[in-house]
Amino acid sequence: MSDAMRIKGIYACIAVSDFEAGVDFYTRLMGRDPDDRPTPNMVQWRRDGGLQIWHDPAHAGHSRSTIVVHAIEAERQRLEAAGIALGPDAAGDWGIVAQIADADGNQITLAEPPKGFVD
């Protein structure tokens, strides 16, 4: 028997100072509406991983999250059409990454792993 934690899911939690603006930005980033709003000051995307946006001005701007995607270039084009400019690519043996920050300075990295790394 293993003592390792059996993880069912993980949420990236991002604090924002302007809740409605944050919901708008992350809705465009994710390409769809949040799955639900469990509290008046939090929305979440549960499908395809987990992302929570919550209103907490005191902690806004200190989050770093990585979203693993299938194709950075396809996401770049989709985000550009949604009015979001993704930063330049950085590539290496570990794949391709590109970053963006929301209005509070929370940093989001999109990562395309090398072929065969993640299915």
Biopython code that builds the backbone (N, CA, C, O; Angstrom):
import numpy as np
from Bio.PDB.StructureBuilder import StructureBuilder

atoms = [
    (1, "MET", "N", (0.842, -1.188, 0.000)),
    (1, "MET", "CA", (0.000, 0.000, 0.000)),
    (1, "MET", "C", (0.884, 1.248, 0.000)),
    (1, "MET", "O", (1.870, 1.330, 0.733)),
    (2, "SER", "N", (0.525, 2.174, -0.803)),
    (2, "SER", "CA", (1.296, 3.409, -0.918)),
    (2, "SER", "C", (0.745, 4.473, 0.025)),
    (2, "SER", "O", (-0.464, 4.579, 0.230)),
    (3, "ASP", "N", (1.652, 5.250, 0.587)),
    (3, "ASP", "CA", (1.244, 6.375, 1.425)),
    (3, "ASP", "C", (1.068, 7.652, 0.609)),
    (3, "ASP", "O", (0.762, 8.707, 1.165)),
    (4, "ALA", "N", (1.260, 7.561, -0.704)),
    (4, "ALA", "CA", (1.151, 8.741, -1.561)),
    (4, "ALA", "C", (-0.290, 9.246, -1.598)),
    (4, "ALA", "O", (-1.236, 8.459, -1.595)),
    (5, "MET", "N", (-0.439, 10.551, -1.631)),
    (5, "MET", "CA", (-1.751, 11.172, -1.743)),
    (5, "MET", "C", (-2.390, 10.766, -3.069)),
    (5, "MET", "O", (-1.723, 10.765, -4.103)),
    (6, "ARG", "N", (-3.651, 10.428, -3.045)),
    (6, "ARG", "CA", (-4.391, 10.092, -4.259)),
    (6, "ARG", "C", (-5.151, 11.331, -4.698)),
    (6, "ARG", "O", (-6.233, 11.626, -4.191)),
    (7, "ILE", "N", (-4.579, 12.040, -5.633)),
    (7, "ILE", "CA", (-5.135, 13.330, -6.061)),
    (7, "ILE", "C", (-6.242, 13.119, -7.078)),
    (7, "ILE", "O", (-6.067, 12.412, -8.070)),
    (8, "LYS", "N", (-7.379, 13.740, -6.818)),
    (8, "LYS", "CA", (-8.509, 13.689, -7.737)),
    (8, "LYS", "C", (-8.549, 14.936, -8.613)),
    (8, "LYS", "O", (-9.096, 14.902, -9.715)),
    (9, "GLY", "N", (-7.983, 16.020, -8.138)),
    (9, "GLY", "CA", (-7.946, 17.260, -8.907)),
    (9, "GLY", "C", (-7.224, 18.340, -8.131)),
    (9, "GLY", "O", (-7.040, 18.237, -6.918)),
    (10, "ILE", "N", (-6.820, 19.371, -8.842)),
    (10, "ILE", "CA", (-6.157, 20.522, -8.235)),
    (10, "ILE", "C", (-6.733, 21.781, -8.873)),
    (10, "ILE", "O", (-6.951, 21.822, -10.084)),
    (11, "TYR", "N", (-6.977, 22.801, -8.065)),
    (11, "TYR", "CA", (-7.429, 24.089, -8.571)),
    (11, "TYR", "C", (-6.302, 25.104, -8.489)),
    (11, "TYR", "O", (-5.593, 25.180, -7.486)),
    (12, "ALA", "N", (-6.142, 25.877, -9.546)),
    (12, "ALA", "CA", (-5.310, 27.070, -9.489)),
    (12, "ALA", "C", (-6.238, 28.176, -8.993)),
    (12, "ALA", "O", (-7.276, 28.426, -9.606)),
    (13, "CYS", "N", (-5.886, 28.835, -7.905)),
    (13, "CYS", "CA", (-6.715, 29.890, -7.312)),
    (13, "CYS", "C", (-6.051, 31.238, -7.562)),
    (13, "CYS", "O", (-4.895, 31.449, -7.193)),
    (14, "ILE", "N", (-6.785, 32.141, -8.187)),
    (14, "ILE", "CA", (-6.235, 33.430, -8.577)),
    (14, "ILE", "C", (-7.073, 34.536, -7.958)),
    (14, "ILE", "O", (-8.282, 34.614, -8.181)),
    (15, "ALA", "N", (-6.418, 35.393, -7.175)),
    (15, "ALA", "CA", (-7.097, 36.526, -6.537)),
    (15, "ALA", "C", (-7.069, 37.728, -7.474)),
    (15, "ALA", "O", (-6.046, 38.023, -8.092)),
    (16, "VAL", "N", (-8.198, 38.415, -7.571)),
    (16, "VAL", "CA", (-8.303, 39.620, -8.401)),
    (16, "VAL", "C", (-8.873, 40.765, -7.578)),
    (16, "VAL", "O", (-9.614, 40.546, -6.620)),
    (17, "SER", "N", (-8.522, 41.986, -7.963)),
    (17, "SER", "CA", (-9.017, 43.157, -7.236)),
    (17, "SER", "C", (-10.359, 43.643, -7.775)),
    (17, "SER", "O", (-11.183, 44.139, -7.006)),
    (18, "ASP", "N", (-10.593, 43.510, -9.071)),
    (18, "ASP", "CA", (-11.858, 43.891, -9.703)),
    (18, "ASP", "C", (-12.504, 42.596, -10.189)),
    (18, "ASP", "O", (-12.123, 42.044, -11.221)),
    (19, "PHE", "N", (-13.480, 42.127, -9.430)),
    (19, "PHE", "CA", (-14.038, 40.803, -9.681)),
    (19, "PHE", "C", (-14.655, 40.671, -11.066)),
    (19, "PHE", "O", (-14.344, 39.724, -11.788)),
    (20, "GLU", "N", (-15.521, 41.598, -11.451)),
    (20, "GLU", "CA", (-16.201, 41.472, -12.746)),
    (20, "GLU", "C", (-15.215, 41.569, -13.903)),
    (20, "GLU", "O", (-15.352, 40.843, -14.888)),
    (21, "ALA", "N", (-14.224, 42.453, -13.802)),
    (21, "ALA", "CA", (-13.192, 42.536, -14.846)),
    (21, "ALA", "C", (-12.377, 41.248, -14.892)),
    (21, "ALA", "O", (-12.014, 40.779, -15.971)),
    (22, "GLY", "N", (-12.090, 40.676, -13.726)),
    (22, "GLY", "CA", (-11.361, 39.412, -13.674)),
    (22, "GLY", "C", (-12.146, 38.278, -14.300)),
    (22, "GLY", "O", (-11.588, 37.467, -15.039)),
    (23, "VAL", "N", (-13.440, 38.216, -14.011)),
    (23, "VAL", "CA", (-14.282, 37.172, -14.600)),
    (23, "VAL", "C", (-14.292, 37.325, -16.120)),
    (23, "VAL", "O", (-14.209, 36.333, -16.844)),
    (24, "ASP", "N", (-14.394, 38.559, -16.601)),
    (24, "ASP", "CA", (-14.380, 38.795, -18.048)),
    (24, "ASP", "C", (-13.063, 38.321, -18.666)),
    (24, "ASP", "O", (-13.071, 37.608, -19.670)),
    (25, "PHE", "N", (-11.938, 38.710, -18.073)),
    (25, "PHE", "CA", (-10.628, 38.324, -18.607)),
    (25, "PHE", "C", (-10.473, 36.805, -18.646)),
    (25, "PHE", "O", (-10.085, 36.249, -19.673)),
    (26, "TYR", "N", (-10.769, 36.136, -17.544)),
    (26, "TYR", "CA", (-10.563, 34.689, -17.484)),
    (26, "TYR", "C", (-11.587, 33.924, -18.314)),
    (26, "TYR", "O", (-11.302, 32.816, -18.768)),
    (27, "THR", "N", (-12.769, 34.491, -18.520)),
    (27, "THR", "CA", (-13.738, 33.884, -19.433)),
    (27, "THR", "C", (-13.181, 33.912, -20.853)),
    (27, "THR", "O", (-13.289, 32.929, -21.585)),
    (28, "ARG", "N", (-12.584, 35.040, -21.242)),
    (28, "ARG", "CA", (-11.960, 35.120, -22.568)),
    (28, "ARG", "C", (-10.734, 34.210, -22.650)),
    (28, "ARG", "O", (-10.514, 33.559, -23.671)),
    (29, "LEU", "N", (-9.939, 34.161, -21.584)),
    (29, "LEU", "CA", (-8.761, 33.292, -21.564)),
    (29, "LEU", "C", (-9.161, 31.826, -21.734)),
    (29, "LEU", "O", (-8.566, 31.106, -22.537)),
    (30, "MET", "N", (-10.154, 31.392, -20.989)),
    (30, "MET", "CA", (-10.584, 29.994, -21.030)),
    (30, "MET", "C", (-11.423, 29.680, -22.268)),
    (30, "MET", "O", (-11.545, 28.517, -22.651)),
    (31, "GLY", "N", (-11.999, 30.697, -22.892)),
    (31, "GLY", "CA", (-12.796, 30.486, -24.093)),
    (31, "GLY", "C", (-14.207, 30.012, -23.823)),
    (31, "GLY", "O", (-14.887, 29.528, -24.728)),
    (32, "ARG", "N", (-14.653, 30.147, -22.587)),
    (32, "ARG", "CA", (-16.017, 29.742, -22.222)),
    (32, "ARG", "C", (-16.371, 30.325, -20.863)),
    (32, "ARG", "O", (-15.505, 30.770, -20.109)),
    (33, "ASP", "N", (-17.671, 30.312, -20.569)),
    (33, "ASP", "CA", (-18.142, 30.812, -19.282)),
    (33, "ASP", "C", (-17.697, 29.889, -18.150)),
    (33, "ASP", "O", (-17.433, 28.708, -18.375)),
    (34, "PRO", "N", (-17.613, 30.434, -16.921)),
    (34, "PRO", "CA", (-17.298, 29.583, -15.769)),
    (34, "PRO", "C", (-18.360, 28.493, -15.613)),
    (34, "PRO", "O", (-19.501, 28.650, -16.048)),
    (35, "ASP", "N", (-17.965, 27.401, -14.990)),
    (35, "ASP", "CA", (-18.917, 26.318, -14.744)),
    (35, "ASP", "C", (-19.922, 26.682, -13.661)),
    (35, "ASP", "O", (-21.087, 26.293, -13.738)),
    (36, "ASP", "N", (-19.479, 27.421, -12.658)),
    (36, "ASP", "CA", (-20.398, 27.820, -11.599)),
    (36, "ASP", "C", (-19.806, 28.947, -10.764)),
    (36, "ASP", "O", (-18.645, 29.331, -10.906)),
    (37, "ARG", "N", (-20.662, 29.454, -9.889)),
    (37, "ARG", "CA", (-20.287, 30.515, -8.953)),
    (37, "ARG", "C", (-20.694, 30.034, -7.567)),
    (37, "ARG", "O", (-21.796, 30.335, -7.106)),
    (38, "PRO", "N", (-19.804, 29.279, -6.887)),
    (38, "PRO", "CA", (-20.179, 28.694, -5.601)),
    (38, "PRO", "C", (-20.394, 29.710, -4.493)),
    (38, "PRO", "O", (-21.120, 29.434, -3.538)),
    (39, "THR", "N", (-19.779, 30.877, -4.602)),
    (39, "THR", "CA", (-19.998, 31.960, -3.640)),
    (39, "THR", "C", (-20.112, 33.254, -4.435)),
    (39, "THR", "O", (-19.702, 33.297, -5.595)),
    (40, "PRO", "N", (-20.658, 34.308, -3.837)),
    (40, "PRO", "CA", (-20.795, 35.565, -4.575)),
    (40, "PRO", "C", (-19.466, 36.150, -5.061)),
    (40, "PRO", "O", (-19.449, 36.914, -6.026)),
    (41, "ASN", "N", (-18.356, 35.804, -4.409)),
    (41, "ASN", "CA", (-17.071, 36.394, -4.800)),
    (41, "ASN", "C", (-16.109, 35.377, -5.417)),
    (41, "ASN", "O", (-14.896, 35.584, -5.394)),
    (42, "MET", "N", (-16.641, 34.272, -5.971)),
    (42, "MET", "CA", (-15.780, 33.281, -6.615)),
    (42, "MET", "C", (-16.500, 32.613, -7.776)),
    (42, "MET", "O", (-17.678, 32.270, -7.676)),
    (43, "VAL", "N", (-15.781, 32.432, -8.878)),
    (43, "VAL", "CA", (-16.254, 31.611, -9.994)),
    (43, "VAL", "C", (-15.204, 30.535, -10.229)),
    (43, "VAL", "O", (-14.045, 30.675, -9.839)),
    (44, "GLN", "N", (-15.641, 29.453, -10.879)),
    (44, "GLN", "CA", (-14.671, 28.396, -11.150)),
    (44, "GLN", "C", (-14.981, 27.670, -12.448)),
    (44, "GLN", "O", (-16.128, 27.549, -12.877)),
    (45, "TRP", "N", (-13.904, 27.197, -13.045)),
    (45, "TRP", "CA", (-13.938, 26.321, -14.200)),
    (45, "TRP", "C", (-13.455, 24.966, -13.696)),
    (45, "TRP", "O", (-12.282, 24.813, -13.357)),
    (46, "ARG", "N", (-14.348, 23.989, -13.645)),
    (46, "ARG", "CA", (-14.011, 22.676, -13.094)),
    (46, "ARG", "C", (-13.567, 21.699, -14.176)),
    (46, "ARG", "O", (-12.720, 20.838, -13.937)),
    (47, "ARG", "N", (-14.136, 21.837, -15.348)),
    (47, "ARG", "CA", (-13.820, 20.933, -16.453)),
    (47, "ARG", "C", (-12.421, 21.236, -16.983)),
    (47, "ARG", "O", (-11.996, 22.391, -16.971)),
    (48, "ASP", "N", (-11.713, 20.233, -17.440)),
    (48, "ASP", "CA", (-10.367, 20.404, -18.018)),
    (48, "ASP", "C", (-9.385, 20.992, -17.013)),
    (48, "ASP", "O", (-8.712, 21.980, -17.305)),
    (49, "GLY", "N", (-9.304, 20.396, -15.852)),
    (49, "GLY", "CA", (-8.422, 20.922, -14.801)),
    (49, "GLY", "C", (-9.261, 21.677, -13.804)),
    (49, "GLY", "O", (-10.401, 21.291, -13.546)),
    (50, "GLY", "N", (-8.747, 22.719, -13.247)),
    (50, "GLY", "CA", (-9.494, 23.497, -12.276)),
    (50, "GLY", "C", (-8.908, 24.886, -12.119)),
    (50, "GLY", "O", (-7.709, 25.048, -11.894)),
    (51, "LEU", "N", (-9.770, 25.889, -12.239)),
    (51, "LEU", "CA", (-9.347, 27.274, -12.087)),
    (51, "LEU", "C", (-10.411, 28.013, -11.289)),
    (51, "LEU", "O", (-11.593, 27.961, -11.628)),
    (52, "GLN", "N", (-9.998, 28.694, -10.239)),
    (52, "GLN", "CA", (-10.908, 29.511, -9.436)),
    (52, "GLN", "C", (-10.419, 30.953, -9.459)),
    (52, "GLN", "O", (-9.230, 31.224, -9.296)),
    (53, "ILE", "N", (-11.355, 31.868, -9.662)),
    (53, "ILE", "CA", (-11.078, 33.301, -9.593)),
    (53, "ILE", "C", (-11.886, 33.831, -8.427)),
    (53, "ILE", "O", (-13.095, 33.614, -8.355)),
    (54, "TRP", "N", (-11.228, 34.521, -7.519)),
    (54, "TRP", "CA", (-11.931, 35.048, -6.353)),
    (54, "TRP", "C", (-11.540, 36.484, -6.090)),
    (54, "TRP", "O", (-10.419, 36.910, -6.371)),
    (55, "HIS", "N", (-12.485, 37.214, -5.548)),
    (55, "HIS", "CA", (-12.288, 38.627, -5.244)),
    (55, "HIS", "C", (-11.575, 38.749, -3.909)),
    (55, "HIS", "O", (-12.142, 38.450, -2.858)),
    (56, "ASP", "N", (-10.325, 39.192, -3.961)),
    (56, "ASP", "CA", (-9.510, 39.359, -2.759)),
    (56, "ASP", "C", (-8.431, 40.395, -3.070)),
    (56, "ASP", "O", (-7.286, 40.037, -3.348)),
    (57, "PRO", "N", (-8.798, 41.691, -3.023)),
    (57, "PRO", "CA", (-7.853, 42.741, -3.403)),
    (57, "PRO", "C", (-6.527, 42.689, -2.650)),
    (57, "PRO", "O", (-5.491, 43.042, -3.214)),
    (58, "ALA", "N", (-6.535, 42.259, -1.395)),
    (58, "ALA", "CA", (-5.296, 42.227, -0.607)),
    (58, "ALA", "C", (-4.275, 41.233, -1.158)),
    (58, "ALA", "O", (-3.075, 41.398, -0.940)),
    (59, "HIS", "N", (-4.734, 40.209, -1.867)),
    (59, "HIS", "CA", (-3.821, 39.192, -2.391)),
    (59, "HIS", "C", (-3.723, 39.193, -3.915)),
    (59, "HIS", "O", (-2.998, 38.382, -4.492)),
    (60, "ALA", "N", (-4.444, 40.092, -4.562)),
    (60, "ALA", "CA", (-4.435, 40.149, -6.027)),
    (60, "ALA", "C", (-3.038, 40.459, -6.547)),
    (60, "ALA", "O", (-2.302, 41.252, -5.960)),
    (61, "GLY", "N", (-2.691, 39.828, -7.648)),
    (61, "GLY", "CA", (-1.421, 40.095, -8.305)),
    (61, "GLY", "C", (-0.272, 39.216, -7.872)),
    (61, "GLY", "O", (0.849, 39.399, -8.346)),
    (62, "HIS", "N", (-0.515, 38.265, -6.984)),
    (62, "HIS", "CA", (0.569, 37.420, -6.471)),
    (62, "HIS", "C", (0.488, 35.969, -6.948)),
    (62, "HIS", "O", (1.248, 35.121, -6.480)),
    (63, "SER", "N", (-0.423, 35.679, -7.871)),
    (63, "SER", "CA", (-0.616, 34.297, -8.321)),
    (63, "SER", "C", (0.231, 33.984, -9.549)),
    (63, "SER", "O", (0.474, 34.844, -10.395)),
    (64, "ARG", "N", (0.667, 32.744, -9.623)),
    (64, "ARG", "CA", (1.348, 32.203, -10.805)),
    (64, "ARG", "C", (0.702, 30.856, -11.093)),
    (64, "ARG", "O", (0.636, 29.982, -10.228)),
    (65, "SER", "N", (0.231, 30.705, -12.318)),
    (65, "SER", "CA", (-0.436, 29.463, -12.704)),
    (65, "SER", "C", (0.052, 29.028, -14.076)),
    (65, "SER", "O", (0.418, 29.858, -14.909)),
    (66, "THR", "N", (0.054, 27.727, -14.303)),
    (66, "THR", "CA", (0.417, 27.179, -15.608)),
    (66, "THR", "C", (-0.747, 26.362, -16.132)),
    (66, "THR", "O", (-1.308, 25.526, -15.424)),
    (67, "ILE", "N", (-1.099, 26.613, -17.374)),
    (67, "ILE", "CA", (-2.145, 25.858, -18.053)),
    (67, "ILE", "C", (-1.469, 25.093, -19.186)),
    (67, "ILE", "O", (-0.884, 25.696, -20.086)),
    (68, "VAL", "N", (-1.551, 23.776, -19.141)),
    (68, "VAL", "CA", (-0.951, 22.942, -20.180)),
    (68, "VAL", "C", (-1.939, 22.844, -21.340)),
    (68, "VAL", "O", (-3.095, 22.464, -21.151)),
    (69, "VAL", "N", (-1.476, 23.188, -22.538)),
    (69, "VAL", "CA", (-2.323, 23.198, -23.735)),
    (69, "VAL", "C", (-1.745, 22.247, -24.780)),
    (69, "VAL", "O", (-0.592, 21.827, -24.688)),
    (70, "HIS", "N", (-2.564, 21.919, -25.769)),
    (70, "HIS", "CA", (-2.109, 21.031, -26.841)),
    (70, "HIS", "C", (-1.237, 21.762, -27.853)),
    (70, "HIS", "O", (-0.273, 21.195, -28.368)),
    (71, "ALA", "N", (-1.575, 23.036, -28.144)),
    (71, "ALA", "CA", (-0.852, 23.769, -29.193)),
    (71, "ALA", "C", (-0.820, 25.258, -28.856)),
    (71, "ALA", "O", (-1.851, 25.930, -28.888)),
    (72, "ILE", "N", (0.354, 25.763, -28.537)),
    (72, "ILE", "CA", (0.509, 27.183, -28.190)),
    (72, "ILE", "C", (0.033, 28.078, -29.327)),
    (72, "ILE", "O", (-0.678, 29.054, -29.085)),
    (73, "GLU", "N", (0.414, 27.763, -30.561)),
    (73, "GLU", "CA", (0.072, 28.648, -31.681)),
    (73, "GLU", "C", (-1.439, 28.755, -31.867)),
    (73, "GLU", "O", (-1.949, 29.844, -32.129)),
    (74, "ALA", "N", (-2.152, 27.658, -31.736)),
    (74, "ALA", "CA", (-3.612, 27.698, -31.845)),
    (74, "ALA", "C", (-4.204, 28.548, -30.724)),
    (74, "ALA", "O", (-5.136, 29.317, -30.962)),
    (75, "GLU", "N", (-3.680, 28.422, -29.516)),
    (75, "GLU", "CA", (-4.164, 29.237, -28.396)),
    (75, "GLU", "C", (-3.826, 30.707, -28.612)),
    (75, "GLU", "O", (-4.635, 31.577, -28.292)),
    (76, "ARG", "N", (-2.645, 30.995, -29.148)),
    (76, "ARG", "CA", (-2.261, 32.380, -29.431)),
    (76, "ARG", "C", (-3.276, 33.025, -30.377)),
    (76, "ARG", "O", (-3.714, 34.152, -30.146)),
    (77, "GLN", "N", (-3.646, 32.318, -31.430)),
    (77, "GLN", "CA", (-4.608, 32.850, -32.396)),
    (77, "GLN", "C", (-5.981, 33.041, -31.762)),
    (77, "GLN", "O", (-6.638, 34.056, -31.992)),
    (78, "ARG", "N", (-6.415, 32.067, -30.964)),
    (78, "ARG", "CA", (-7.724, 32.174, -30.304)),
    (78, "ARG", "C", (-7.740, 33.343, -29.334)),
    (78, "ARG", "O", (-8.705, 34.106, -29.293)),
    (79, "LEU", "N", (-6.672, 33.488, -28.551)),
    (79, "LEU", "CA", (-6.598, 34.576, -27.578)),
    (79, "LEU", "C", (-6.529, 35.928, -28.264)),
    (79, "LEU", "O", (-7.156, 36.885, -27.810)),
    (80, "GLU", "N", (-5.775, 36.020, -29.351)),
    (80, "GLU", "CA", (-5.697, 37.282, -30.089)),
    (80, "GLU", "C", (-7.079, 37.701, -30.570)),
    (80, "GLU", "O", (-7.430, 38.878, -30.493)),
    (81, "ALA", "N", (-7.867, 36.752, -31.063)),
    (81, "ALA", "CA", (-9.233, 37.046, -31.504)),
    (81, "ALA", "C", (-10.109, 37.498, -30.338)),
    (81, "ALA", "O", (-11.083, 38.224, -30.538)),
    (82, "ALA", "N", (-9.765, 37.066, -29.112)),
    (82, "ALA", "CA", (-10.515, 37.447, -27.910)),
    (82, "ALA", "C", (-9.961, 38.719, -27.268)),
    (82, "ALA", "O", (-10.430, 39.133, -26.208)),
    (83, "GLY", "N", (-8.960, 39.344, -27.910)),
    (83, "GLY", "CA", (-8.401, 40.585, -27.384)),
    (83, "GLY", "C", (-7.342, 40.401, -26.319)),
    (83, "GLY", "O", (-7.086, 41.320, -25.541)),
    (84, "ILE", "N", (-6.720, 39.235, -26.265)),
    (84, "ILE", "CA", (-5.675, 38.953, -25.280)),
    (84, "ILE", "C", (-4.378, 38.664, -26.024)),
    (84, "ILE", "O", (-4.323, 37.770, -26.869)),
    (85, "ALA", "N", (-3.335, 39.425, -25.706)),
    (85, "ALA", "CA", (-2.041, 39.247, -26.364)),
    (85, "ALA", "C", (-1.139, 38.361, -25.513)),
    (85, "ALA", "O", (-0.746, 38.738, -24.409)),
    (86, "LEU", "N", (-0.821, 37.202, -26.025)),
    (86, "LEU", "CA", (0.078, 36.269, -25.357)),
    (86, "LEU", "C", (1.511, 36.687, -25.646)),
    (86, "LEU", "O", (1.825, 37.092, -26.766)),
    (87, "GLY", "N", (2.379, 36.595, -24.654)),
    (87, "GLY", "CA", (3.774, 36.972, -24.821)),
    (87, "GLY", "C", (4.503, 36.042, -25.780)),
    (87, "GLY", "O", (3.924, 35.078, -26.281)),
    (88, "PRO", "N", (5.783, 36.335, -26.036)),
    (88, "PRO", "CA", (6.558, 35.524, -26.982)),
    (88, "PRO", "C", (6.811, 34.110, -26.458)),
    (88, "PRO", "O", (6.809, 33.855, -25.254)),
    (89, "ASP", "N", (7.027, 33.215, -27.401)),
    (89, "ASP", "CA", (7.340, 31.827, -27.059)),
    (89, "ASP", "C", (8.758, 31.698, -26.525)),
    (89, "ASP", "O", (9.665, 32.419, -26.941)),
    (90, "ALA", "N", (8.928, 30.774, -25.603)),
    (90, "ALA", "CA", (10.248, 30.310, -25.180)),
    (90, "ALA", "C", (10.212, 28.800, -25.365)),
    (90, "ALA", "O", (9.289, 28.135, -24.894)),
    (91, "ALA", "N", (11.214, 28.257, -26.050)),
    (91, "ALA", "CA", (11.199, 26.832, -26.365)),
    (91, "ALA", "C", (12.469, 26.153, -25.876)),
    (91, "ALA", "O", (13.531, 26.768, -25.783)),
    (92, "GLY", "N", (12.332, 24.875, -25.568)),
    (92, "GLY", "CA", (13.466, 24.070, -25.128)),
    (92, "GLY", "C", (13.082, 22.609, -25.132)),
    (92, "GLY", "O", (12.037, 22.236, -25.665)),
    (93, "ASP", "N", (13.919, 21.785, -24.543)),
    (93, "ASP", "CA", (13.630, 20.353, -24.458)),
    (93, "ASP", "C", (12.332, 20.083, -23.704)),
    (93, "ASP", "O", (11.707, 19.040, -23.900)),
    (94, "TRP", "N", (11.927, 21.006, -22.852)),
    (94, "TRP", "CA", (10.735, 20.877, -22.020)),
    (94, "TRP", "C", (9.473, 21.295, -22.760)),
    (94, "TRP", "O", (8.381, 21.186, -22.202)),
    (95, "GLY", "N", (9.585, 21.772, -24.007)),
    (95, "GLY", "CA", (8.424, 22.175, -24.778)),
    (95, "GLY", "C", (8.449, 23.655, -25.095)),
    (95, "GLY", "O", (9.514, 24.255, -25.240)),
    (96, "ILE", "N", (7.259, 24.241, -25.203)),
    (96, "ILE", "CA", (7.106, 25.656, -25.537)),
    (96, "ILE", "C", (6.232, 26.299, -24.472)),
    (96, "ILE", "O", (5.216, 25.730, -24.073)),
    (97, "VAL", "N", (6.618, 27.476, -24.012)),
    (97, "VAL", "CA", (5.801, 28.231, -23.065)),
    (97, "VAL", "C", (5.651, 29.666, -23.559)),
    (97, "VAL", "O", (6.495, 30.177, -24.294)),
    (98, "ALA", "N", (4.574, 30.295, -23.145)),
    (98, "ALA", "CA", (4.332, 31.712, -23.399)),
    (98, "ALA", "C", (3.524, 32.232, -22.222)),
    (98, "ALA", "O", (2.728, 31.501, -21.633)),
    (99, "GLN", "N", (3.732, 33.496, -21.883)),
    (99, "GLN", "CA", (3.098, 34.034, -20.681)),
    (99, "GLN", "C", (2.233, 35.250, -20.975)),
    (99, "GLN", "O", (2.362, 35.926, -21.996)),
    (100, "ILE", "N", (1.356, 35.482, -20.032)),
    (100, "ILE", "CA", (0.497, 36.658, -20.038)),
    (100, "ILE", "C", (0.217, 37.007, -18.590)),
    (100, "ILE", "O", (0.303, 36.150, -17.711)),
    (101, "ALA", "N", (-0.115, 38.252, -18.341)),
    (101, "ALA", "CA", (-0.521, 38.673, -16.998)),
    (101, "ALA", "C", (-1.896, 39.319, -17.092)),
    (101, "ALA", "O", (-2.219, 39.973, -18.084)),
    (102, "ASP", "N", (-2.702, 39.130, -16.053)),
    (102, "ASP", "CA", (-3.992, 39.811, -16.014)),
    (102, "ASP", "C", (-3.779, 41.245, -15.527)),
    (102, "ASP", "O", (-2.642, 41.661, -15.306)),
    (103, "ALA", "N", (-4.854, 41.993, -15.362)),
    (103, "ALA", "CA", (-4.752, 43.409, -14.979)),
    (103, "ALA", "C", (-4.102, 43.609, -13.615)),
    (103, "ALA", "O", (-3.542, 44.675, -13.358)),
    (104, "ASP", "N", (-4.162, 42.617, -12.739)),
    (104, "ASP", "CA", (-3.546, 42.714, -11.414)),
    (104, "ASP", "C", (-2.082, 42.284, -11.412)),
    (104, "ASP", "O", (-1.375, 42.489, -10.425)),
    (105, "GLY", "N", (-1.629, 41.690, -12.510)),
    (105, "GLY", "CA", (-0.259, 41.194, -12.567)),
    (105, "GLY", "C", (-0.123, 39.717, -12.251)),
    (105, "GLY", "O", (0.994, 39.203, -12.189)),
    (106, "ASN", "N", (-1.242, 39.019, -12.048)),
    (106, "ASN", "CA", (-1.180, 37.565, -11.885)),
    (106, "ASN", "C", (-0.610, 36.972, -13.168)),
    (106, "ASN", "O", (-1.061, 37.311, -14.263)),
    (107, "GLN", "N", (0.361, 36.105, -13.042)),
    (107, "GLN", "CA", (1.046, 35.555, -14.211)),
    (107, "GLN", "C", (0.494, 34.189, -14.574)),
    (107, "GLN", "O", (0.406, 33.293, -13.735)),
    (108, "ILE", "N", (0.120, 34.046, -15.847)),
    (108, "ILE", "CA", (-0.376, 32.785, -16.365)),
    (108, "ILE", "C", (0.593, 32.330, -17.451)),
    (108, "ILE", "O", (0.912, 33.090, -18.366)),
    (109, "THR", "N", (1.053, 31.105, -17.346)),
    (109, "THR", "CA", (1.922, 30.519, -18.361)),
    (109, "THR", "C", (1.130, 29.465, -19.111)),
    (109, "THR", "O", (0.520, 28.587, -18.501)),
    (110, "LEU", "N", (1.139, 29.551, -20.433)),
    (110, "LEU", "CA", (0.603, 28.471, -21.246)),
    (110, "LEU", "C", (1.785, 27.608, -21.641)),
    (110, "LEU", "O", (2.815, 28.122, -22.077)),
    (111, "ALA", "N", (1.644, 26.309, -21.491)),
    (111, "ALA", "CA", (2.739, 25.386, -21.764)),
    (111, "ALA", "C", (2.296, 24.286, -22.716)),
    (111, "ALA", "O", (1.298, 23.605, -22.481)),
    (112, "GLU", "N", (3.053, 24.126, -23.788)),
    (112, "GLU", "CA", (2.853, 23.016, -24.718)),
    (112, "GLU", "C", (4.011, 22.048, -24.505)),
    (112, "GLU", "O", (5.136, 22.335, -24.916)),
    (113, "PRO", "N", (3.754, 20.911, -23.872)),
    (113, "PRO", "CA", (4.847, 19.974, -23.597)),
    (113, "PRO", "C", (5.332, 19.312, -24.882)),
    (113, "PRO", "O", (4.638, 19.343, -25.898)),
    (114, "PRO", "N", (6.515, 18.719, -24.839)),
    (114, "PRO", "CA", (6.989, 17.997, -26.018)),
    (114, "PRO", "C", (6.079, 16.815, -26.324)),
    (114, "PRO", "O", (5.418, 16.283, -25.432)),
    (115, "LYS", "N", (6.048, 16.413, -27.571)),
    (115, "LYS", "CA", (5.207, 15.289, -27.993)),
    (115, "LYS", "C", (5.490, 14.062, -27.128)),
    (115, "LYS", "O", (6.646, 13.721, -26.875)),
    (116, "GLY", "N", (4.426, 13.408, -26.681)),
    (116, "GLY", "CA", (4.561, 12.208, -25.876)),
    (116, "GLY", "C", (4.690, 12.448, -24.386)),
    (116, "GLY", "O", (4.648, 11.498, -23.605)),
    (117, "PHE", "N", (4.848, 13.707, -23.971)),
    (117, "PHE", "CA", (5.014, 14.009, -22.552)),
    (117, "PHE", "C", (3.699, 13.915, -21.799)),
    (117, "PHE", "O", (3.632, 13.289, -20.741)),
    (118, "VAL", "N", (2.640, 14.537, -22.340)),
    (118, "VAL", "CA", (1.305, 14.524, -21.734)),
    (118, "VAL", "C", (0.305, 14.232, -22.839)),
    (118, "VAL", "O", (0.336, 14.870, -23.892)),
    (119, "ASP", "N", (-0.574, 13.279, -22.609)),
    (119, "ASP", "CA", (-1.607, 12.965, -23.604)),
    (119, "ASP", "C", (-2.877, 13.695, -23.285)),
    (119, "ASP", "O", (-3.864, 13.561, -24.007)),
]
sb = StructureBuilder()
sb.init_structure("model")
sb.init_model(0)
sb.init_chain("A")
sb.init_seg("    ")
for serial, (resi, resn, name, xyz) in enumerate(atoms, 1):
    if name == "N":
        sb.init_residue(resn, " ", resi, " ")
    sb.init_atom(name, np.array(xyz, "f"), 0.0, 1.0, " ", f" {name:<3s}", serial, name[0])
structure = sb.get_structure()
